[in-house]
Amino acid sequence: MADLSRRHLLGAVGLGSLGLVAGGGTAPAQARASKWKDLSRRLSGHLVGPDSPRYAELATPRNLRFAALMPRAVALCADTRDVSVAVRWARKTGTPFAIRGGGHNYASASSSDGLIICTRAMAAATVEGTRLRAQAGVRNMDLAALLPRGGKGRLLLPGGNCPNVGIVGLTLGGGIGPNAPWAGLTADRLREATMVTADGDVVTASVRSNPDLFWGLRGGAGGNFGVVTELVYDMVEVPVARATGFVLWFDGEEAASLAGAAWQQARPAGGRSVSGSWVAVRTPDGVRGRVRGQALMTEADARSMLAPLLSLGPASVEVVERTFWGTYEWYTAPISDPGFFWDRSLYAERDLPDEAIADIVAVVSRWPRPDAGVGACQVLGWVGGAVNDVGPTATSYVHRRARAIIEVLSGWEGRENPTRWPTRVPRDVHDWADELWETVWPHSNGQSYQNFPDPGLRDWARAYYGENFDRLTQVKGRWDPLNLFTHAQGVPLPGK
Ligand SMILES: Cc1cc2nc3c(=O)[nH]c(=O)nc-3n(C[C@H](O)[C@H](O)[C@H](O)COP(=O)(O)OP(=O)(O)OC[C@H]3O[C@@H](n4cnc5c(N)ncnc54)[C@H](O)[C@@H]3O)c2cc1C
């Protein structure tokens, strides 16, 4: 009876399958079990193992391409001390681990077959004056709930538009969103970070305190230097009370191409106050083009700005003025389910020539799975403007001359073979994405967004970090000299 209740207890916190309930077993197995038990005992939060009802939710990455890499357990940390305990434990026991916030990493960097150090339960956020203090488990959706009232509706932290993306991953890789062209990157608003180092010590980084680390954390991407547990931002004043959201659809290849060219013409007229994207997507009925965005102006002014697009006779038009926060909510993406996807990105410093847009649309039309999955190309104008007011080397986010990010987007259903290593992408999807990549490449500056990491990228270090790469390796050498925080596209030690 005593054993049954113990088994039940361990099952409830999910530790049964870590071997803690084994009656006998070999000495190494018992040692392994006892190390997990030791970690569980020392955490104020929970160690969640495969028997726990929460395991699947916490252990599965958003990108199911990498769902085969599942951890022995997830340390659901309650506070900075727990993070420190978990880091020290992983180091001492030699257990592989990864750090996870929102779990949206495109390339399995927050997955491990050992331990996941998870900050999800550390989700407090407070506003004081213009300062926003956020624990590492805060996600975009928490900010969306807090900001409209926190700063009395007058203050914004510019962020992304996916509700469940984590604040640390977003910030450390830069952080782009609909408001970036006037408000800058999320990383540009960062003033202080608290981080647990490879020794388990707690340090702060700011302009005055450990400025090299502070530089590295603003663009160097997550999982490279330590576990960030808290971030402090200076928010930016919202310049308008009202804004206009717009979405226009165009049917057919020709209309989709013309819309892409017209959007490029229309956008400069609005300057920083207009942001949005053009997408060409293959549907079962053929290619469709979509222009979607926001304009910090009245509906009438937005309609004038959109005149080159409206004159093309879109299949559908929605141009609606709302309060600033109403438009913010309208532009927020719905919470998406985990899925299989591959998102590749290239920065562009110039508008695309009309012929290039037509070429892109032609490749999109050849998406091999029109009835299942998504094949699309997006030209995303959430960069430029205020993002480029900061110099390329002032922070570790180097992409300060770009005007757009061109994304090669593919999503498919189900696990399947054969897939191409290391991308784990089905062959037909891979071939299509390669063709689209080759088509957009000549119009890019060769750089890629580190927050859309791509296992298929050859020279990822230069693509993500450009001229900042060598300095990032120096920061790595100082803060993680044993390379404890490592993943496939992690910042290496100097000279490696
Ligand atoms: C559907 C979707 C929509 C997106 N939309 C946007 C967008 O609008 N704008 C934008 O800029 N990006 C966007 N992204 C990209 C997103 O910003 C990055 O993938 C981001 O790194 C995800 O953070 P996360 O915490 O959700 O993911 P995780 O996978 O948990 O973490 C991402 C990386 O950061 C590391 N990390 C996590 N927590 C910590 C920590 N506490 N300390 C140190 N390292 C840590 C992880 O180990 C991993 O390497 C989107 C991604 C997806 C999948």
The ligand as a Gaussian input file, in Angstrom:
#p B3LYP/6-31G(d) Opt

LIG

0 1
 C        3.909000      31.183000     -35.156000
 C        5.123000      32.061000     -34.936000
 C        4.970000      33.426000     -35.029000
 C        6.075000      34.276000     -34.817000
 N        5.908000      35.618000     -34.901000
 C        6.969000      36.437000     -34.713000
 C        6.839000      37.853000     -34.786000
 O        5.754000      38.381000     -35.010000
 N        7.959000      38.612000     -34.590000
 C        9.177000      38.057000     -34.328000
 O       10.155000      38.798000     -34.165000
 N        9.317000      36.717000     -34.236000
 C        8.253000      35.912000     -34.423000
 N        8.420000      34.561000     -34.337000
 C        9.747000      34.039000     -34.023000
 C        9.968000      34.075000     -32.524000
 O       10.213000      35.394000     -32.090000
 C       11.178000      33.230000     -32.152000
 O       10.973000      31.922000     -32.588000
 C       11.426000      33.269000     -30.652000
 O       12.764000      32.951000     -30.392000
 C       10.510000      32.315000     -29.937000
 O       10.639000      32.437000     -28.557000
 P        9.907000      31.357000     -27.636000
 O       10.219000      31.649000     -26.230000
 O        8.481000      31.265000     -28.034000
 O       10.576000      30.018000     -28.133000
 P       11.593000      28.997000     -27.441000
 O       11.702000      27.907000     -28.443000
 O       11.153000      28.648000     -26.093000
 O       12.931000      29.834000     -27.332000
 C       13.573000      30.374000     -28.462000
 C       15.091000      30.365000     -28.243000
 O       15.398000      31.153000     -27.085000
 C       15.965000      30.344000     -26.076000
 N       15.393000      30.762000     -24.812000
 C       14.117000      30.642000     -24.408000
 N       13.987000      31.143000     -23.175000
 C       15.192000      31.601000     -22.801000
 C       15.684000      32.216000     -21.630000
 N       14.885000      32.435000     -20.593000
 N       16.977000      32.581000     -21.579000
 C       17.801000      32.355000     -22.628000
 N       17.385000      31.745000     -23.752000
 C       16.091000      31.374000     -23.844000
 C       15.641000      28.915000     -26.446000
 O       16.582000      28.006000     -25.930000
 C       15.654000      28.988000     -27.956000
 O       16.983000      28.946000     -28.422000
 C        7.334000      33.713000     -34.529000
 C        7.472000      32.324000     -34.437000
 C        6.374000      31.501000     -34.651000
 C        6.548000      30.010000     -34.559000

